[in-house]
Amino acid sequence: MFDKFTISCKIEMLIQKSTPEGDNMDDIKDIIEEIKSRCDIASIISEYMNIKQSGNNYKGLCPFHGEKTPSFYISTSKQMYKCFGCGEGGDVIRFVMKMENLEFMDAVKILANKCGLEINTNMSKEAKIKLENIKKFQDIHVEAARFYFSNLVGSKNQGYEYLMKRGLDDKTIRKFGLGFSLDSWQSLSDYLVKKGYSKLDLFNCGLVNQNDSKTHFYDKFRNRVMFPIFDYRGNVIGFGGRVLDDSLPKYLNSPETIIFNKRQNLYGLNFARKNLKDRNVVLVEGYMDLISLYQYGIKNVVATLGTALTQEQGKLLKRYVDTVIISYDSDEAGINATLRAIDVLTNLNINVKVLDLKECKDPDEFVRNYGLNKYNEAIENSIHYVKFKINCLKREFNFEKDEHKIKFVKESSKIIKKLKSPVEVDYYTKYLSNQTDIGVDSIKREVYGKDYNKSYTNKYKASKEEKVIEKPKAITNGTTFIEKTLLKAIMYDKKIREVVLLRVDESDFLIRENKEILNYIIKNKELDKITIDKIKCLNIPEEYLQSFENISLDSINLGNIKQIDEIVKNVKKNKIQHEIDKLLEELQEMESKQHNNDMKEVDFENMEIAKIRISQEILDRQKKVNSL
């Protein structure tokens, strides 16, 4: 929201005049957040002490008390530090205050200089005007939001009736600060002028328009339901208005100002960032979609601001989440917007899934027709973006024509080719094969081109019936499938066995039966081939052995060590992810206990420390997953 010049001026003003009372407090908070966002805590702390990476975070010997074993941890995601030895902790500003023995504002000044924000003792007239306008625009938007809200709840009106028909309750209306702009040319401007603001101020912050001859001003939003737009901190920075008649446009947003840029903000992020589940978020198109989902209990949801998802919005999401579940409208425009959003997000290495709305036109209609549980099921069953893109592409072709089917496979192969994981490539080539009755081998030739392994082709060339391989059971039980696949590969191939056994042991497996089979393989690793009959001596149910025997290795090139290595990585990732899930459950249980008002303060503090420790363990394991 602030550029370099603005920040430098604002900091100097507040250093000269800082008070715990009055309007300056809001400015101070904004400035502090801006400086903290620019100063990476690990980078700053590393200037004062030696730190080593630990998972996604860092650790080192605490500078505030003597110790030989590191107990000082830095969380890069939270931008906080904590010593579990002496209890000292805080943000980057507190760390500089402690290390430099400085007052708060002096530490702020040092950090401002470190991140390239020049603090000048003399402010130009231009800087003063810009600074004053930022603060003024924020105040104007707060007053405007209060005016619109008062219009909505103060008397009977179309806006309130519309929101009631859409199923919103008063609590939700109040939560999102919804309002109503009167069918008037001057009501908002008259109200704000009485508050002491000029019409030119209102024009510059986007709340009023000017006629072509520039002789008078009039309210920009008229006879519309009003949606205040917040930045991620919760400051009102703009508005969206939904028309209540046949006027166009249906939705109207504030123009870009010095405090609002719709490309760089996401509606509802101020609420969602406090309710993220496993670093997942649901992405919707409209205000009402988000608010309706929130009222039903889906709180990890954000919306674009009436435009296609932008690169800047994608980067903003990446700060908070690893997975985005797209839940756009189901019409043609929504599908096209979903495809564009997929490209933006995957280019930022964000995992993307797409939610199926069935016959409903948007998430709001879905949750009102089917309820919360069904929507949660839809989230759980959302499909990988590759399958969504293939399914969308399929609609463009007539499969009764051979040339259409061939072109569909070629175009779909381009989608699959972008995948980095051999396991994913293998799965989606099978999926495409099942869709078209074209053999997996032929599709892989199309995907890999001249790099396709010829020995693989010769070894596994089969009849037409064998080319169409059934969808693997990994879809319903990925952990069991991938473990069985690896075990069967090392049973049948001694060379692969020798390599894999150097990388895995019993602790890498989750399934008890698979652990037993692995131990048997280790004891008999000198055998050329270990058949299913040989492991029947183990205490494993016949049904499980039968399912083990049904695992097919036809899709795996046993001569390709990279492909085998990818399977090993997935086995390890499954185990680590299982550990992460257990730790997350432990965290949730602690948070539930903390909601108990009878908890003693000392118990609460101890639990906070334990939560930080568990969070660090989760981050360490996540780092292991990322390093595989």
Number of C-alpha atoms within 10 A of each C-alpha: 15 15 10 13 16 20 23 23 22 24 25 19 19 16 17 11 9 15 12 8 8 8 11 15 14 13 16 19 11 17 21 18 13 16 23 19 12 15 19 15 22 22 12 17 17 13 9 13 11 13 21 15 14 19 20 18 21 20 21 21 20 23 15 14 10 10 14 8 10 15 16 23 26 27 22 16 12 10 17 19 24 21 22 17 16 14 12 17 16 14 16 23 23 20 20 21 17 15 13 13 12 14 12 14 19 16 20 23 19 17 21 24 13 14 16 13 21 18 21 14 12 10 15 10 9 10 17 14 11 16 19 12 17 19 15 16 24 18 17 22 23 16 17 23 24 16 18 23 22 16 19 25 17 10 9 10 14 17 24 22 12 13 18 13 10 14 12 17 13 12 10 14 20 12 11 15 19 27 27 26 28 21 12 13 17 15 15 24 22 15 14 19 13 10 11 9 17 13 20 13 17 24 17 16 25 22 22 21 18 15 9 8 6 8 7 10 18 21 22 22 27 21 20 24 25 26 24 26 30 21 21 17 13 12 18 23 26 28 23 20 25 24 20 15 10 7 11 9 10 12 18 18 21 21 15 15 16 15 18 22 16 23 18 18 23 24 25 24 25 17 20 20 21 11 16 17 13 12 15 19 25 24 25 26 25 21 23 19 23 24 23 22 24 18 17 16 12 20 23 22 28 26 25 22 25 16 12 17 24 18 17 15 19 22 15 16 24 17 11 17 17 15 19 24 23 27 26 27 24 19 13 9 10 18 17 16 18 26 16 14 22 25 15 20 22 14 12 14 12 18 17 21 23 26 24 21 20 10 10 16 14 21 25 22 18 20 21 15 12 11 13 17 12 13 22 14 11 17 19 12 13 19 17 14 21 20 18 20 18 21 14 13 14 18 10 10 14 12 15 8 9 10 11 15 19 15 12 21 24 14 16 24 22 13 17 25 16 11 13 9 13 16 18 13 20 16 19 23 28 26 19 23 23 17 16 15 15 19 22 24 21 15 21 21 16 20 23 15 11 9 8 14 15 10 12 17 15 9 11 16 16 14 9 11 9 13 21 21 19 12 13 16 13 12 10 9 10 15 20 19 19 21 23 23 20 22 20 22 21 23 22 18 16 17 12 19 22 14 14 20 14 8 12 15 14 15 9 18 21 18 14 11 17 20 18 17 20 25 13 16 21 15 9 13 18 12 12 13 16 20 12 15 9 11 15 13 9 12 10 15 10 10 9 12 16 11 11 18 14 10 16 15 14 15 17 18 18 19 14 13 13 12 17 23 18 15 21 21 17 20 24 23 20 20 18 20 16 14 15 21 14 13 17 18 12 14 19 13 11 16 15 10 14 17 10 10 8 8 11 10 10 9 11 17 12 10 17 16 16 15 19 16 15 17 17 20 17 22 20 19 20 17 16 17 18 11 9 12
